């Protein structure tokens, strides 16, 4: 999407990692638990974005984002669909795979 979270227009990263005020945001209680001071919280929040993401996970995230499909296991997706009362994302295209028989 972007090179850094701060470049994404709808990201709260600028507020939570760089301390830039955004009138659309309210401070989340979990954010406050990241540190006792604002400086501690900014550093802790930035550290959350330094983790390495495996290539396979990154592909899954991108595919989910591009198709609007919730990223999670079958139970998670079923719960989302149950709450929304509709299917979400895209179904697999093409013919269904045949079961192998021996």
Buried (B, 14 or more C-beta within 10 A) or exposed (E): EEEEBEEEEEBBBBBBBEEEEEEEEEEEEEBEEBBEEEEEBBEBBBEEEEEEEEEEEEEBEEEBEEEEBBBEEEEEBEEBBEEEEEEEBEEEEEEEEEEEEE
